[in-house]
Amino acid sequence: MNINANETLQYLSNAGIINIEQVQKDVEIMKKNECLKMHKNPIWQGQGKDTRWKTRLPNGKMIAKKRKEDLEKVIIQYYSAPLTFDDLYRHWRKSQDQMVSDNTTYKYDTDYKRYYQDTAFSKMDITKITEENVKIFIRTTVGRLNLCKSACKTLFGYTNNVFKSAMINHYISENPMQYLSPKFFYQYCTEKQKSKEKTLVLDKDMVLLCEQLQEDYKNQPEYIPSYAVELAILTGMRVGEIAALTWDSISKDGILINKSEKYNCKTNTYFIDATKNKKERLFPMCNEISNLLDKVKKAELQNGYICEWVFANEDGRVHAPVISSCIKNKCRQLGIEERGIHALRKTFNSKIRNIGVAPTVAATLLGHSVEVNQKYYTFDVTSNDEKKEIVSLINENLPLAK
């Protein structure tokens, strides 16, 4: 004879062995104590005029009540409610934020608003989310925001990390994303490919840009960002590396590139840090670079700007955004396609690769890996006439009718 749990309880109650009402009360007390144990943030009573009992919930909300019992009710209610994806996202962020920079946490915040905030998915019970729910959410978000593959991969990574954290902390028994990968969603992504004219600065525009710089030196020799743009043309350096250059890093052998200017989005401040790949490199000195640096020093001496920084004006160090704005303004002034310093970097690399410089040498000069150099910085910059000469050269000795 099979007897279920409810029948057993009723039997024991009828026999006077247990009191069901008391059992229910005891279970409620046990559950409340379990919820209070789950709350790790401190509970304290205010001093002076404000004697309320206070604590902060895991979602960041501060709670204050006159009686401790009322505060505990709020805590119990919070932990008794089903944990949502949003709750577990915040739990993941609590530890993750301690391991990354301010700029990374700033990006987390902006991406959260973009991808998750006020969505039905974020409010779902974490234990009820299935692989199908995740697929629909990511597919919908990719379409709603017209995400490219890179952004899709970021969204996938955030979501997967939340589920991994939930598993580690035993909120769920398995990860619903276990058998998914970002590539599954790439078919729904928007392809964002820039034309060569937007990615590089081709010869015709480069000539115009260099002529404009020389003209600006005559008319506004005190405008230091113009010289910084020319250094970007001559070296392919990152704009942050240019802004962080000091005179003691300049020698007859070359430019020692060992630091970069960074910007803290949370504090709105600039600071000097290591280069992007955390390595230093020596960029060789040539006559063109030497002449440019001589012009910079002369202009700064005449205007009282000279200091430890190579590029400085009346306000001190010229920051990277000012240099970036400078080249864009000059492009608009010339009526050509607007480009940034990064386009000069790709152009420099493509030119040296196209004349036969080995990938390892180019990567060393630019300060990144060979793989990155080949995938993101190497483009065909030859003109159609140059291609015509190449084709003629390889065909000229063939025994064909003339």
Backbone torsions as a table, in degrees:
resi	resn	phi	psi	omega
1	MET	NA	125.8	-179.5
2	ASN	-96.6	130.0	178.6
3	ILE	-122.9	125.7	179.7
4	ASN	-80.0	175.2	-174.1
5	ALA	-63.0	-41.3	-178.6
6	ASN	-63.9	-40.7	178.8
7	GLU	-64.8	-38.5	178.8
8	THR	-62.2	-47.1	179.4
9	LEU	-60.9	-42.9	-178.5
10	GLN	-65.2	-37.7	178.6
11	TYR	-63.8	-46.1	179.8
12	LEU	-64.8	-34.7	179.3
13	SER	-69.3	-44.9	179.5
14	ASN	-63.6	-31.2	-179.7
15	ALA	-81.6	-4.2	178.8
16	GLY	77.2	14.4	-179.0
17	ILE	-78.7	-38.0	178.2
18	ILE	-132.4	161.0	175.3
19	ASN	-110.6	109.1	-174.3
20	ILE	-58.4	-41.7	-179.3
21	GLU	-61.1	-39.6	179.7
22	GLN	-69.4	-39.0	177.3
23	VAL	-60.5	-43.7	179.5
24	GLN	-62.0	-41.9	178.1
25	LYS	-63.5	-42.5	179.6
26	ASP	-62.8	-40.4	178.7
27	VAL	-64.5	-41.5	178.9
28	GLU	-62.4	-42.0	178.6
29	ILE	-63.1	-41.7	178.8
30	MET	-62.8	-42.7	179.5
31	LYS	-64.9	-40.3	178.3
32	LYS	-63.2	-43.2	178.9
33	ASN	-63.7	-37.0	178.0
34	GLU	-64.0	-41.6	178.6
35	CYS	-63.7	-42.0	-179.8
36	LEU	-66.6	-33.2	177.6
37	LYS	-69.1	-30.5	179.7
38	MET	-69.1	-24.0	-177.6
39	HIS	-81.0	109.2	-175.0
40	LYS	-93.1	-17.8	-179.7
41	ASN	-72.4	147.5	-177.0
42	PRO	-65.6	149.1	173.3
43	ILE	-114.8	126.3	-177.4
44	TRP	-142.5	161.8	177.9
45	GLN	-107.5	133.9	-178.3
46	GLY	-67.0	164.4	-179.1
47	GLN	-111.8	161.1	175.5
48	GLY	71.1	-129.3	-177.7
49	LYS	-70.8	-34.4	-177.9
50	ASP	-99.9	97.7	-177.9
51	THR	-103.8	18.8	-179.1
52	ARG	-68.9	154.6	174.4
53	TRP	-84.2	137.0	-171.9
54	LYS	-135.8	154.7	170.9
55	THR	-163.6	167.9	176.2
56	ARG	-117.7	126.5	178.1
57	LEU	-73.0	159.5	179.8
58	PRO	-57.6	-24.1	178.7
59	ASN	-81.2	3.7	176.5
60	GLY	95.1	-8.5	-177.3
61	LYS	-77.3	130.4	177.9
62	MET	-87.2	131.6	179.9
63	ILE	-116.1	137.4	177.5
64	ALA	-138.2	127.7	179.9
65	LYS	-135.6	151.6	179.7
66	LYS	-66.3	-39.2	-178.5
67	ARG	-109.9	143.6	179.2
68	LYS	-62.8	-35.6	-179.2
69	GLU	-61.4	-38.4	179.7
70	ASP	-69.1	-37.0	177.5
71	LEU	-64.4	-42.1	-180.0
72	GLU	-64.7	-32.5	177.4
73	LYS	-62.0	-41.3	179.1
74	VAL	-64.8	-42.9	179.2
75	ILE	-61.5	-46.4	-179.4
76	ILE	-62.5	-41.7	179.8
77	GLN	-63.0	-39.2	-179.9
78	TYR	-63.4	-47.9	-176.2
79	TYR	-78.6	-18.7	178.5
80	SER	-78.9	-28.5	-179.4
81	ALA	-69.1	151.6	178.3
82	PRO	-60.0	137.5	178.0
83	LEU	-77.6	127.6	-178.1
84	THR	-94.1	169.9	174.6
85	PHE	-56.8	-41.0	-179.5
86	ASP	-60.8	-41.1	177.8
87	ASP	-60.2	-44.8	-177.5
88	LEU	-74.7	-27.9	173.2
89	TYR	-61.8	-45.5	-179.9
90	ARG	-66.7	-34.4	176.5
91	HIS	-64.1	-42.9	177.9
92	TRP	-63.4	-43.1	-179.0
93	ARG	-63.5	-32.3	-176.4
94	LYS	-58.1	-40.7	178.4
95	SER	-88.4	-36.7	-177.0
96	GLN	-62.4	-39.7	-177.2
97	ASP	-62.7	-24.1	-179.5
98	GLN	-77.6	-9.4	-175.8
99	MET	-110.5	-0.2	-176.5
100	VAL	-127.9	172.3	-177.5
101	SER	-79.7	168.8	177.6
102	ASP	-60.6	-38.8	-179.9
103	ASN	-64.4	-34.3	178.7
104	THR	-70.2	-42.4	178.1
105	THR	-66.1	-33.0	176.1
106	TYR	-63.4	-42.0	177.6
107	LYS	-65.6	-40.9	175.6
108	TYR	-54.9	-45.5	-177.8
109	ASP	-62.6	-46.2	-178.4
110	THR	-68.6	-37.8	178.7
111	ASP	-68.7	-35.2	177.4
112	TYR	-60.3	-46.6	179.6
113	LYS	-62.0	-37.3	-177.4
114	ARG	-72.1	-42.7	-172.0
115	TYR	-95.6	-41.4	-166.9
116	TYR	-112.6	-32.0	-168.9
117	GLN	-56.4	129.9	176.3
118	ASP	63.2	23.3	175.4
119	THR	-93.2	154.8	177.8
120	ALA	-64.6	-34.0	-179.5
121	PHE	-61.3	-42.1	-177.1
122	SER	-65.9	-21.9	-177.9
123	LYS	-95.1	0.2	-178.6
124	MET	-73.4	146.3	173.0
125	ASP	-60.9	123.6	-174.7
126	ILE	-58.4	-31.1	-177.7
127	THR	-78.9	-12.5	-177.4
128	LYS	-101.5	-5.0	-176.8
129	ILE	-76.9	127.7	-179.4
130	THR	-109.0	172.5	176.8
131	GLU	-58.2	-38.4	-180.0
132	GLU	-63.6	-40.6	177.7
133	ASN	-60.1	-43.8	-179.2
134	VAL	-64.3	-45.0	-178.8
135	LYS	-60.9	-43.7	179.5
136	ILE	-64.9	-42.4	-179.0
137	PHE	-62.4	-50.4	-177.9
138	ILE	-65.5	-44.3	178.6
139	ARG	-58.7	-45.5	-179.3
140	THR	-64.5	-42.6	-178.7
141	THR	-66.5	-40.7	177.4
142	VAL	-59.5	-43.6	179.8
143	GLY	-71.0	-42.2	-177.9
144	ARG	-62.9	-37.8	-175.7
145	LEU	-103.7	2.6	-178.4
146	ASN	52.0	51.4	-175.2
147	LEU	-73.5	143.8	171.4
148	CYS	-85.2	177.4	-176.6
149	LYS	-61.7	-39.6	-178.5
150	SER	-63.1	-45.6	179.1
151	ALA	-67.0	-37.3	177.3
152	CYS	-61.4	-42.3	179.0
153	LYS	-63.8	-37.6	177.6
154	THR	-64.5	-47.2	178.1
155	LEU	-58.8	-45.3	179.0
156	PHE	-60.2	-43.3	-178.5
157	GLY	-63.5	-45.2	177.6
158	TYR	-58.1	-50.1	-175.4
159	THR	-62.4	-44.3	-179.7
160	ASN	-64.7	-39.0	179.5
161	ASN	-63.7	-35.3	178.1
162	VAL	-64.7	-44.5	179.3
163	PHE	-67.5	-36.6	176.2
164	LYS	-61.8	-44.2	178.4
165	SER	-62.8	-40.2	179.5
166	ALA	-63.9	-36.3	177.7
167	MET	-69.0	-45.7	-179.6
168	ILE	-57.6	-37.5	-178.3
169	ASN	-93.2	11.2	172.2
170	HIS	64.1	29.1	173.7
171	TYR	-82.6	-27.3	175.7
172	ILE	-134.0	157.0	-176.5
173	SER	-92.8	-22.6	177.8
174	GLU	-149.4	155.7	-177.5
175	ASN	-87.7	118.5	179.9
176	PRO	-66.3	-10.8	179.9
177	MET	-100.0	10.1	-174.5
178	GLN	-54.6	-38.1	-175.0
179	TYR	-105.1	13.9	178.2
180	LEU	-103.9	157.9	173.8
181	SER	-143.0	158.0	-179.7
182	PRO	-57.5	-33.1	-176.8
183	LYS	-60.2	-26.3	179.4
184	PHE	-59.1	-29.7	-174.4
185	PHE	-100.3	-4.9	-176.5
186	TYR	-61.9	-28.2	-178.8
187	GLN	-64.7	-19.4	-179.3
188	TYR	-97.0	-3.5	-174.6
189	CYS	-80.1	158.2	176.9
190	THR	-90.1	130.1	177.4
191	GLU	-84.2	121.5	-179.7
192	LYS	-116.4	91.2	-179.2
193	GLN	-113.3	125.7	177.8
194	LYS	-82.0	147.6	174.5
195	SER	-70.4	162.6	179.3
196	LYS	-59.0	-34.5	-179.0
197	GLU	-64.8	-29.0	179.1
198	LYS	-89.8	-26.3	-177.1
199	THR	-82.5	-35.4	-174.6
200	LEU	-122.2	171.0	170.1
201	VAL	-113.0	101.9	-176.9
202	LEU	-75.1	165.7	-167.5
203	ASP	-51.9	-45.3	-176.9
204	LYS	-59.7	-46.9	179.9
205	ASP	-71.3	-32.9	178.7
206	MET	-64.2	-39.5	177.4
207	VAL	-61.9	-46.6	179.1
208	LEU	-61.0	-41.0	-178.6
209	LEU	-65.6	-44.3	180.0
210	CYS	-66.3	-38.3	177.9
211	GLU	-65.1	-38.5	178.7
212	GLN	-65.4	-38.9	178.3
213	LEU	-62.3	-43.4	179.9
214	GLN	-63.9	-36.9	178.3
215	GLU	-67.2	-39.3	-179.9
216	ASP	-66.3	-34.4	179.1
217	TYR	-62.1	-34.7	-180.0
218	LYS	-73.5	-42.5	-175.1
219	ASN	-85.6	-33.9	-179.5
220	GLN	-135.5	67.2	-177.3
221	PRO	-63.5	-19.4	-178.3
222	GLU	-84.1	-7.5	-178.5
223	TYR	-85.7	96.0	-169.9
224	ILE	-69.1	-33.7	-179.4
225	PRO	-55.6	-28.7	179.0
226	SER	-60.4	-40.7	179.6
227	TYR	-66.6	-35.0	179.5
228	ALA	-65.5	-36.9	177.0
229	VAL	-63.1	-41.9	179.0
230	GLU	-63.6	-38.3	178.2
231	LEU	-63.0	-36.2	176.6
232	ALA	-63.5	-38.2	177.3
233	ILE	-64.3	-41.8	-174.1
234	LEU	-78.8	-21.9	-172.5
235	THR	-124.6	-22.3	-174.5
236	GLY	71.5	20.4	-179.5
237	MET	-69.3	153.1	173.0
238	ARG	-67.7	149.1	-177.2
239	VAL	-63.4	-35.2	178.0
240	GLY	-66.6	-34.1	178.1
241	GLU	-69.2	-37.7	178.3
242	ILE	-65.4	-45.4	-178.8
243	ALA	-64.5	-26.0	-176.2
244	ALA	-94.0	0.2	-177.3
245	LEU	-64.4	136.3	174.7
246	THR	-117.0	155.1	-177.2
247	TRP	-64.2	-27.7	180.0
248	ASP	-75.0	-5.4	175.9
249	SER	-93.0	-0.1	-180.0
250	ILE	-100.2	130.1	176.7
251	SER	-142.7	174.8	179.7
252	LYS	-66.7	-22.0	179.2
253	ASP	-80.8	-28.6	-179.2
254	GLY	159.6	-162.8	-180.0
255	ILE	-109.1	120.0	176.8
256	LEU	-83.4	111.3	-178.8
257	ILE	-100.4	102.9	-175.2
258	ASN	-134.6	8.3	179.0
259	LYS	-153.1	165.9	-177.9
260	SER	-149.1	146.0	176.1
261	GLU	-80.9	134.2	177.6
262	LYS	-123.5	163.6	-179.7
263	TYR	-126.8	127.6	177.5
264	ASN	-90.1	110.3	-176.1
265	CYS	-66.4	-27.2	-178.4
266	LYS	-77.8	-39.4	-176.4
267	THR	-100.4	-4.6	-178.2
268	ASN	55.7	44.5	-179.7
269	THR	-130.6	150.9	175.5
270	TYR	-95.7	148.7	176.3
271	PHE	-150.9	160.6	-179.9
272	ILE	-99.4	130.9	-177.8
273	ASP	-136.5	-174.2	177.6
274	ALA	-70.8	168.0	175.5
275	THR	-65.8	170.2	-174.7
276	LYS	-58.8	-40.0	-179.4
277	ASN	-95.2	9.7	177.2
278	LYS	66.1	15.1	-179.2
279	LYS	-118.8	153.1	174.6
280	GLU	-98.5	155.0	177.3
281	ARG	-146.1	153.6	179.1
282	LEU	-107.1	115.5	177.6
283	PHE	-91.2	125.8	-173.7
284	PRO	-63.5	144.1	178.1
285	MET	-83.1	138.4	173.4
286	CYS	-132.1	171.0	-175.9
287	ASN	-60.8	-40.5	-178.1
288	GLU	-62.7	-43.2	179.5
289	ILE	-68.1	-42.7	-180.0
290	SER	-60.9	-43.9	179.3
291	ASN	-63.7	-40.5	179.0
292	LEU	-62.5	-46.5	-179.0
293	LEU	-64.6	-33.2	175.2
294	ASP	-63.4	-41.2	178.5
295	LYS	-64.8	-39.8	178.9
296	VAL	-62.0	-48.0	-177.6
297	LYS	-64.0	-40.5	179.4
298	LYS	-62.5	-45.6	-179.3
299	ALA	-64.2	-38.5	-178.5
300	GLU	-73.6	-35.4	176.3
301	LEU	-65.2	-42.5	-178.3
302	GLN	-66.8	-29.1	-176.5
303	ASN	-105.2	3.6	177.7
304	GLY	74.2	26.2	-179.1
305	TYR	-93.8	-13.2	-168.6
306	ILE	-59.1	132.4	179.1
307	CYS	-159.2	-161.9	-177.8
308	GLU	-69.5	-25.5	-176.6
309	TRP	-84.4	139.3	179.5
310	VAL	-65.3	-42.6	-179.3
311	PHE	-111.0	104.4	-177.0
312	ALA	-141.8	154.7	175.1
313	ASN	-135.3	-158.6	-177.4
314	GLU	-62.9	-20.5	-179.7
315	ASP	-96.1	1.8	-177.2
316	GLY	102.5	-145.2	-176.8
317	ARG	-59.7	134.8	175.0
318	VAL	-79.2	119.4	-174.8
319	HIS	-80.1	157.6	-175.7
320	ALA	-54.4	-45.0	-179.0
321	PRO	-60.4	-30.4	178.5
322	VAL	-67.7	-40.2	177.9
323	ILE	-66.6	-42.4	178.5
324	SER	-62.4	-41.7	178.9
325	SER	-65.6	-33.4	-177.6
326	CYS	-59.6	-50.8	-178.6
327	ILE	-65.7	-36.6	179.0
328	LYS	-65.5	-39.2	177.4
329	ASN	-64.1	-38.8	-179.3
330	LYS	-69.0	-35.8	176.5
331	CYS	-63.8	-43.8	178.4
332	ARG	-64.2	-39.5	179.4
333	GLN	-61.5	-35.5	-179.0
334	LEU	-87.0	-11.9	-178.7
335	GLY	74.8	29.1	178.7
336	ILE	-111.8	171.0	179.7
337	GLU	-55.7	130.7	-178.0
338	GLU	-72.7	127.7	177.0
339	ARG	-129.4	165.5	176.4
340	GLY	-112.5	-176.8	179.9
341	ILE	-61.9	-32.5	-178.2
342	HIS	-63.4	-31.5	177.3
343	ALA	-66.4	-36.0	176.7
344	LEU	-65.9	-37.2	179.1
345	ARG	-63.8	-44.7	178.6
346	LYS	-68.1	-36.2	178.9
347	THR	-65.4	-46.3	179.2
348	PHE	-57.7	-48.1	-178.6
349	ASN	-62.5	-44.3	-177.8
350	SER	-63.3	-37.7	179.8
351	LYS	-65.5	-44.4	-178.5
352	ILE	-71.9	-31.2	176.7
353	ARG	-69.8	-38.7	-177.6
354	ASN	-69.0	-19.8	176.8
355	ILE	-95.2	8.3	171.5
356	GLY	103.1	8.2	178.3
357	VAL	-67.3	134.8	-176.9
358	ALA	-63.7	147.5	179.7
359	PRO	-55.7	-38.0	-178.9
360	THR	-66.3	-37.7	179.3
361	VAL	-68.3	-46.1	179.8
362	ALA	-61.1	-43.7	179.8
363	ALA	-63.0	-37.7	178.9
364	THR	-65.5	-43.2	179.6
365	LEU	-64.4	-38.8	-176.6
366	LEU	-85.5	-21.3	178.2
367	GLY	83.7	41.9	173.4
368	HIS	-147.4	-176.3	-176.5
369	SER	-81.6	162.2	177.7
370	VAL	-61.4	-39.8	-178.9
371	GLU	-62.4	-45.7	179.2
372	VAL	-65.3	-40.4	179.7
373	ASN	-57.9	-46.9	-177.0
374	GLN	-70.3	-40.3	-172.7
375	LYS	-78.8	-38.1	-170.3
376	TYR	-117.3	-14.0	-171.7
377	TYR	-121.0	-5.2	-176.6
378	THR	-106.9	118.9	-179.3
379	PHE	-134.2	160.3	175.7
380	ASP	-79.5	115.6	-179.4
381	VAL	-112.0	10.2	179.2
382	THR	-78.0	148.2	177.4
383	SER	-82.9	170.6	178.8
384	ASN	-64.6	-35.5	177.9
385	ASP	-64.1	-39.7	178.1
386	GLU	-65.5	-38.8	177.3
387	LYS	-64.8	-38.0	178.9
388	LYS	-61.1	-41.8	178.8
389	GLU	-64.6	-39.4	179.7
390	ILE	-63.6	-45.4	-179.5
391	VAL	-63.0	-43.0	179.7
392	SER	-63.7	-39.1	-177.6
393	LEU	-62.5	-42.6	-176.8
394	ILE	-79.5	-15.1	-178.5
395	ASN	-103.5	-10.4	-169.8
396	GLU	-65.1	-28.0	-176.5
397	ASN	-95.8	5.0	178.6
398	LEU	-73.6	140.6	-179.1
399	PRO	-77.5	71.9	-179.4
400	LEU	-115.2	159.4	179.6
401	ALA	-66.5	134.7	-179.6
402	LYS	-89.8	NA	NA
